[in-house]
Amino acid sequence: MPQVSEENRLKILFLPAWYPSEVNPVGGVFVKEQAKRASLYKVVELMRKLRCLAK
């Protein structure tokens, strides 16, 4: 694979509905793994929504 400069790398933003957490460590683990693998070749940002459980 040819070397690509950091500024020319494709950028990917993940906005998953599911992502591992302390409460559910296996929820959305596939998203975490996919983002990890994509980051080998692309610039990856991951944002997740945190739920407030307090009422």
ROPALO-123586 format. One line per 5 residues: their letters; for each residue x, y, z of C-alpha. Coordinates in Angstrom, 2 decimals. Each point is the difference from the previous one (the first is absolute). Layout:
N
a	X:Y:Z ~ ...
***
This chain:
55
mpqvs	0.00:0.00:0.00 ~ 1.50:3.40:-0.96 ~ 0.71:2.47:2.78 ~ -2.58:2.78:0.30 ~ 0.69:3.19:1.91
eenrl	-2.07:0.70:3.11 ~ -1.73:2.98:-1.63 ~ -1.07:-2.09:-3.03 ~ -1.39:-2.92:1.99 ~ -3.72:-0.65:-0.27
kilfl	-1.84:1.14:3.13 ~ -2.81:-2.08:1.54 ~ -2.42:1.01:2.75 ~ -1.80:-2.76:1.90 ~ -3.25:0.96:1.76
pawyp	-1.06:-3.33:1.51 ~ -3.27:-0.62:1.80 ~ 1.77:-2.78:1.92 ~ 3.49:0.02:1.47 ~ 1.59:-1.95:2.87
sevnp	-0.35:1.56:3.45 ~ 0.49:-1.00:3.62 ~ -3.69:-0.91:0.21 ~ 0.00:-1.98:-3.28 ~ 3.57:-0.95:-0.95
vggvf	-1.03:-2.05:-3.06 ~ -2.64:2.38:-1.39 ~ 1.15:1.15:-3.43 ~ 3.41:-1.63:0.31 ~ -0.07:-0.47:-3.79
vkeqa	-0.03:3.80:-0.43 ~ 3.04:0.36:2.23 ~ 1.86:-2.71:-1.92 ~ -0.96:1.47:-3.39 ~ 1.22:3.46:1.04
krasl	3.25:-1.49:1.32 ~ 0.65:-1.80:-3.30 ~ -0.94:3.02:-2.13 ~ 2.41:2.18:1.97 ~ 2.91:-2.02:-1.40
ykvve	-0.63:1.60:-3.42 ~ -2.20:3.02:0.64 ~ -0.43:2.80:2.52 ~ -2.86:-1.08:2.27 ~ -2.07:2.05:2.42
lmrkl	-2.57:-1.66:2.19 ~ -2.76:1.82:1.85 ~ -2.52:-1.64:2.24 ~ -2.99:1.23:1.90 ~ 0.13:-0.52:3.76
rclak	-3.28:-0.65:1.70 ~ -0.76:1.59:3.31 ~ -1.58:-2.64:2.23 ~ -0.80:2.39:2.84 ~ -3.66:0.94:0.37
***
